[in-house]
Amino acid sequence: STLDRSSAASDVYKRQRESRMKAREEIRELLNSEMLQREANAEKFTCGVWIGLITTTYLLFIFATKDLSPQLVRNISYLVMVMIPAFASIFVLIQKGYYSSWLRYLNSFLQVTLVSSAIFFDVKAHGIQYALSSMPPMAYGLVLIVTAFRLRPLMGLFAGLVAALEFGLIYAWAAKTSPELTPELLSRIPSLSWSVTSMKILVLLSLGVACSFAAYRVRKQLLQLIQEAVRQSQLKSTLGRYLSPEVAQEIINTNEGKIPTRAVSAVIMFGDVRGFTEFSNKRDPSEVVSVLNQVFDSVSKTVSEQGGVLNKFLGDGFLAIFGIYGTSKNPHAAAVQTALTLLESTKKPLAPHKLEMGIAINFGEVIAGEIGSDGRCEFTVIGNPVNVASRIEGFNRTLGTQLLVPADFLKQLGPCKISQKSHGRHTIRGVDQALELVELRPLRDADTKGGDS
């Protein structure tokens, strides 16, 4: 009944909608998994860089620097003994497949704390004036900038807060304990004052916010690009169910979402399953559809493999085009090879039912593009070569052939290992002069059937 069909259609729509939602969810999970894997690799890389940097700096510090106080050497050694195992532990955990968000924050905390520790030991060894004017404070900026490359917005903010807090605590401790930080020194070097230090702390916070914003923008744009790529892929896949992949891609690539109409030279192929109407009237619909689907599956794959465009299915027939969007350098030869392959590949589903494929190929200038109204249209080709190809195919039944081409087609074909047999001239509606029709067969068929070669 109508209600049953409506209900069935509704169920199909729901299943399709659920399938699309499931596919999108799987894509999101795949993207998240890919991002996590990239982040894990980045964390491993930074751990390795810091281990190498700490080791190199420590060796230079010990062997290339003179007049070091034993206390400073001991303190730096303690720092190295703590930091290298810490970074190495994170590296090993990630290497073994264990990775979570807290490892990101721990890694970032250790990097900031390493810089703060260097400043702290400089204060103890050389005084606050030297410590605040040397290299370590500048390393805060490097650590904060690196967090932006993780594409995690909160990472920059976290690192900025930790850097500002630790730097502020170091200055507060130094200001309270350092005897050199006198009013005379502050008046002579204003950059050592609390007001200037507060501005430095504010700069660290601002740099953390800026890195967070940069990570947010880049991550958002990256996700948009990935989502757009996924959407394009889904759109192409969806259109590909109703159009050939080449035509679907052409629609996606155009700004207007439509294919411009143009005159082109093309090779036209019409195919038809002979005797299918009588067969379909006597068989169960499911069997009819099964046979037709097997045939069309072979048609779709073979046309695509030979660089052609499967334009449409016509009941139990099809229309294919060569030389428009395909990649074939010789569309005439590609069409012949497609036809011969189809005649062989469709025997399996058709022969048990005493059916066979009939194909005709023609060539000429056609008009290709969208045909229809604003509300509904389709990509197709029109023109006299298309009509003639359709009418030539009809001669397969009367001549007992399976593959026919006009004689002029052979002049464009070039060298090809096939059997050719002329069936004389025939009057075709739409053509002023009678056309000579030539049957094409593989050479092995010619050998067994005594055909002309």
C-alpha positions in Angstrom: 0.0 0.0 0.0 0.9 3.7 -0.3 1.3 3.9 3.5 3.6 0.9 3.6 5.8 2.3 0.8 5.9 5.7 2.6 6.8 4.0 5.9 9.5 1.9 4.2 10.9 5.1 2.5 11.0 6.8 5.9 12.8 3.9 7.4 15.4 4.0 4.6 15.9 7.7 5.1 16.4 7.3 8.8 18.9 4.5 8.3 20.8 6.7 5.7 20.7 9.6 8.2 22.0 7.5 11.0 24.7 6.1 8.7 25.9 9.6 7.8 25.9 10.6 11.4 27.9 7.5 12.4 30.3 8.2 9.5 30.8 11.8 10.7 31.4 10.6 14.3 34.0 8.1 13.1 35.7 10.9 11.2 35.8 13.1 14.3 37.3 10.2 16.3 39.8 9.6 13.6 40.8 13.3 13.5 41.1 13.4 17.3 43.2 10.3 17.3 45.4 11.7 14.6 45.8 15.0 16.5 46.7 13.1 19.7 49.3 11.1 17.9 50.9 14.2 16.5 50.8 15.9 19.9 52.4 12.8 21.5 55.2 12.9 18.9 55.7 16.6 19.5 56.0 16.1 23.2 58.5 13.3 22.7 60.5 15.6 20.4 60.5 18.5 22.9 61.6 16.1 25.6 64.5 14.9 23.5 65.4 18.5 22.6 65.5 19.6 26.3 67.5 16.5 27.3 70.1 17.4 24.6 70.1 21.1 25.5 70.5 20.4 29.2 73.3 17.9 28.7 75.2 20.2 26.2 74.8 23.3 28.4 75.9 21.5 31.5 79.0 20.1 29.8 79.9 23.6 28.5 79.2 25.0 31.9 81.4 22.6 33.7 84.3 22.3 31.3 84.4 25.7 29.5 83.6 28.0 32.3 86.3 29.1 34.8 86.2 30.2 38.4 82.9 28.5 39.3 81.9 28.3 42.9 81.5 24.8 44.3 78.0 25.8 45.5 76.9 26.8 42.0 78.3 23.7 40.4 76.5 21.5 43.0 73.2 23.3 42.6 73.3 23.1 38.8 74.3 19.4 39.0 71.3 18.8 41.3 69.1 20.5 38.7 70.4 18.4 35.9 70.0 15.2 37.9 66.3 16.1 38.4 65.4 17.5 35.0 67.0 14.9 32.7 65.2 11.9 34.4 62.0 13.9 34.4 62.0 14.6 30.7 63.3 11.1 30.0 60.4 9.6 32.0 57.9 11.6 29.9 59.6 10.4 26.8 59.5 6.8 27.8 55.8 7.0 28.9 54.8 8.4 25.5 57.0 5.9 23.7 55.2 3.1 25.4 51.8 4.4 24.3 50.7 6.1 27.4 49.8 9.7 26.7 47.3 12.0 28.3 46.7 15.7 28.8 48.5 15.9 32.2 51.7 14.9 30.5 51.5 17.9 28.3 51.1 20.2 31.3 53.8 18.4 33.2 56.2 18.8 30.3 55.4 22.5 30.0 55.7 23.0 33.8 59.1 21.4 33.8 60.3 23.6 30.9 59.2 26.8 32.6 60.6 25.6 36.0 64.0 24.8 34.3 64.3 28.4 33.2 63.2 29.7 36.6 65.7 27.4 38.3 68.5 28.8 36.1 67.5 32.3 37.1 67.3 31.3 40.8 70.8 29.8 40.8 72.2 32.9 38.9 70.8 35.1 41.7 72.4 33.0 44.4 75.7 32.8 42.5 76.1 36.2 40.9 73.4 38.4 42.4 70.1 39.7 41.2 71.6 42.3 38.9 73.4 39.7 36.9 70.6 37.2 37.0 67.9 39.6 35.6 70.2 40.9 32.8 71.6 37.5 31.6 70.1 35.0 29.1 67.8 32.7 31.2 64.9 35.2 31.6 64.7 35.4 27.8 64.2 31.7 27.6 60.7 32.2 29.1 59.7 33.6 25.7 61.0 30.6 23.9 59.1 28.1 26.1 55.9 30.1 25.8 56.2 30.3 22.0 56.8 26.6 21.7 53.5 25.9 23.5 51.6 27.6 20.6 52.8 24.9 18.2 50.9 22.3 20.3 47.7 23.9 19.1 46.2 23.6 22.5 44.9 27.0 23.5 45.1 26.4 27.3 48.7 25.4 27.1 50.0 28.9 26.4 47.9 30.4 29.1 49.1 27.8 31.6 52.7 28.3 30.7 52.3 32.1 30.9 50.8 31.9 34.4 53.5 29.5 35.7 56.2 31.7 34.2 54.8 34.9 35.6 54.2 33.3 39.0 57.7 31.7 39.3 59.4 34.8 38.0 57.5 37.0 40.5 58.4 34.6 43.4 62.0 34.7 42.5 62.1 38.5 42.4 60.2 38.7 45.7 62.6 36.3 47.3 65.7 38.1 45.9 64.3 41.5 46.9 63.9 40.3 50.5 67.1 38.4 50.9 69.6 40.3 48.6 71.6 43.0 50.3 72.7 44.5 47.0 69.1 45.6 46.0 69.6 49.1 47.7 67.7 52.3 46.9 70.9 53.6 45.3 71.1 50.6 42.9 67.4 50.9 42.0 67.8 54.6 41.2 70.8 53.8 39.1 69.2 50.7 37.4 65.4 51.2 37.3 64.9 47.9 35.5 65.6 46.1 38.8 62.6 47.8 40.5 59.4 46.1 41.4 57.4 48.3 39.1 59.5 47.3 36.0 59.5 43.7 37.2 55.7 43.8 37.4 55.6 44.9 33.8 57.8 42.0 32.9 55.4 39.7 34.7 52.5 41.3 32.8 54.4 40.7 29.5 54.8 37.0 30.4 51.1 36.8 31.0 50.3 38.7 27.8 52.7 36.4 25.8 50.9 33.4 27.3 47.5 34.8 26.2 48.8 35.7 22.8 50.2 32.1 22.3 46.9 30.7 23.5 45.0 32.9 21.0 47.4 31.9 18.2 47.0 28.2 19.0 43.2 28.6 19.1 43.1 30.4 15.7 45.5 28.0 14.0 43.7 24.9 15.5 40.3 26.3 14.4 41.5 27.0 10.9 43.1 23.6 10.7 40.0 21.8 11.9 37.9 23.9 9.4 40.2 22.8 6.6 40.0 19.2 7.6 36.2 19.4 8.0 36.0 21.0 4.6 38.1 18.3 3.1 35.9 15.7 4.7 32.8 17.5 3.5 34.2 17.7 -0.1 35.0 14.0 0.1 31.5 13.1 1.4 29.9 15.4 -1.2 32.0 13.8 -4.0 31.1 10.4 -2.6 27.4 11.2 -2.5 27.4 12.8 -6.0 29.4 9.9 -7.2 26.4 7.6 -6.5 24.4 9.6 -9.1 27.1 11.0 -11.3 30.5 9.8 -12.5 33.4 10.8 -10.2 34.8 13.1 -12.9 31.5 15.0 -13.3 31.1 15.2 -9.5 34.5 16.7 -9.2 33.8 19.2 -11.9 30.7 20.3 -10.1 32.6 20.7 -6.8 35.4 22.6 -8.4 33.1 25.2 -10.0 32.2 28.3 -8.0 28.6 28.2 -9.2 28.2 24.5 -8.4 27.2 23.8 -12.0 28.9 22.5 -15.2 29.1 25.0 -18.1 27.7 23.8 -21.4 30.2 23.5 -24.2 30.7 21.8 -27.5 33.3 19.0 -27.5 34.5 16.1 -29.6 33.7 12.9 -27.8 33.3 9.2 -28.3 29.8 7.9 -27.5 28.9 4.4 -26.3 25.5 3.0 -26.0 24.9 -0.4 -24.3 21.8 -2.5 -23.9 20.9 -5.9 -22.5 19.1 -7.7 -25.3 16.0 -9.6 -24.3 15.9 -8.0 -20.8 12.3 -6.7 -21.1 10.9 -10.2 -21.7 13.2 -11.6 -19.0 12.0 -9.0 -16.4 8.4 -9.7 -17.1 8.8 -13.3 -16.2 11.1 -13.2 -13.2 10.9 -12.1 -9.6 11.8 -8.4 -9.2 14.7 -9.2 -6.8 16.3 -11.5 -9.4 15.9 -8.9 -12.1 17.5 -6.2 -10.0 20.3 -8.6 -8.9 21.2 -9.4 -12.6 21.0 -5.7 -13.6 23.2 -4.6 -10.6 25.9 -7.1 -11.6 25.9 -5.9 -15.1 26.0 -2.2 -14.1 28.7 -2.8 -11.6 30.9 -4.3 -14.3 29.9 -1.4 -16.6 30.8 1.2 -14.0 34.2 -0.3 -13.1 35.2 -1.0 -16.7 34.3 2.5 -18.0 36.2 4.2 -15.1 39.2 2.0 -15.5 39.5 2.9 -19.2 39.2 6.6 -18.5 35.7 7.1 -19.6 32.7 8.7 -18.0 29.6 6.7 -17.2 26.9 9.3 -18.0 23.7 7.5 -17.1 21.9 4.2 -16.8 18.9 3.9 -19.2 16.6 1.2 -17.9 18.6 -1.9 -18.8 21.1 0.1 -20.9 23.7 2.8 -20.3 25.4 5.8 -22.0 29.1 6.3 -21.6 31.4 9.0 -22.9 35.1 9.0 -23.7 37.3 12.0 -24.4 35.7 14.7 -22.1 36.8 14.3 -18.5 38.6 11.0 -18.7 42.3 10.5 -18.7 42.5 8.3 -21.9 44.9 9.6 -24.5 43.1 7.7 -27.2 39.3 7.7 -26.4 38.5 5.7 -29.5 40.7 2.8 -28.5 39.6 3.2 -24.9 36.0 2.9 -25.9 36.6 -0.3 -28.0 38.6 -1.9 -25.2 35.8 -1.1 -22.7 33.2 -2.6 -25.0 35.2 -5.8 -25.6 35.9 -6.1 -21.9 32.2 -5.7 -21.1 31.1 -8.3 -23.6 33.3 -10.7 -21.8 32.6 -9.7 -18.2 28.8 -9.5 -18.5 28.6 -13.1 -19.8 28.6 -14.5 -16.3 25.4 -12.7 -15.1 23.7 -12.7 -18.5 24.4 -16.1 -20.1 22.5 -18.3 -17.6 19.4 -16.3 -18.5 20.1 -16.4 -22.3 20.7 -12.7 -22.3 23.6 -10.8 -23.9 25.0 -7.3 -24.1 24.7 -5.2 -27.3 27.0 -2.1 -27.7 27.4 0.6 -30.3 30.1 3.2 -30.5 30.1 6.5 -32.4 32.1 9.7 -32.4 31.6 13.4 -33.3 31.0 16.8 -31.8 28.4 17.0 -29.1 27.1 19.5 -26.6 28.0 18.5 -23.0 26.8 20.2 -19.9 23.8 20.6 -17.6 20.5 20.1 -19.3 17.2 20.8 -17.6 15.4 23.5 -15.5 16.7 25.6 -12.6 15.0 23.2 -10.2 16.1 20.0 -11.7 18.8 19.2 -14.3 21.4 16.5 -15.2 24.7 16.3 -16.9 24.5 14.8 -20.3 25.6 15.0 -23.9 23.3 15.8 -26.8 23.7 16.0 -30.5 23.4 14.0 -33.7 26.4 11.6 -32.8 24.5 10.6 -29.6 21.3 9.8 -31.5 23.1 7.9 -34.2 25.0 5.8 -31.6 21.6 4.9 -30.1 20.2 3.9 -33.4 23.3 1.9 -34.4 22.9 -0.1 -31.3 19.5 -1.1 -32.4 21.0 -2.9 -35.4 22.7 -5.4 -33.1 19.4 -7.2 -32.8 18.7 -7.4 -36.6 22.3 -8.2 -37.6 22.9 -10.7 -34.8 25.9 -8.8 -33.5 27.1 -7.4 -30.2 29.4 -4.6 -31.0 28.9 -2.2 -34.0 30.7 1.0 -35.1 30.4 3.1 -38.2 33.2 2.5 -40.7 34.5 6.1 -40.3 35.1 5.3 -36.6 37.9 2.9 -37.6 39.9 5.7 -39.3 40.2 7.3 -35.9 40.9 4.1 -34.0 44.6 3.5 -34.9 46.3 0.1 -34.6 44.2 -2.3 -32.6 44.2 -6.1 -32.4 40.6 -6.8 -33.2 38.5 -8.5 -35.8 36.5 -6.4 -38.2 33.6 -7.5 -40.2 31.5 -5.2 -42.4 27.8 -5.6 -42.5 27.2 -3.3 -45.4 25.5 0.1 -45.6 22.3 0.9 -43.7 20.0 3.8 -43.7 19.9 5.5 -40.3 17.4 8.1 -39.3 19.1 11.5 -38.9 21.9 10.7 -41.3 21.8 11.9 -44.9 23.8 9.0 -46.4 23.7 5.3 -45.5 26.4 4.3 -43.0 28.6 1.2 -43.3 28.4 -0.7 -40.1 31.3 -2.8 -38.9 31.2 -5.5 -36.3 34.2 -5.6 -33.9 35.2 -8.8 -32.1 38.4 -10.0 -30.3 40.7 -11.9 -32.6 40.2 -15.1 -30.7 36.5 -14.9 -31.5 37.3 -14.2 -35.1 39.4 -17.4 -35.2 36.6 -19.6 -33.9 33.8 -17.9 -35.9 35.7 -17.5 -39.1 35.4 -13.7 -39.1 37.4 -11.3 -41.3 40.4 -9.8 -39.7 
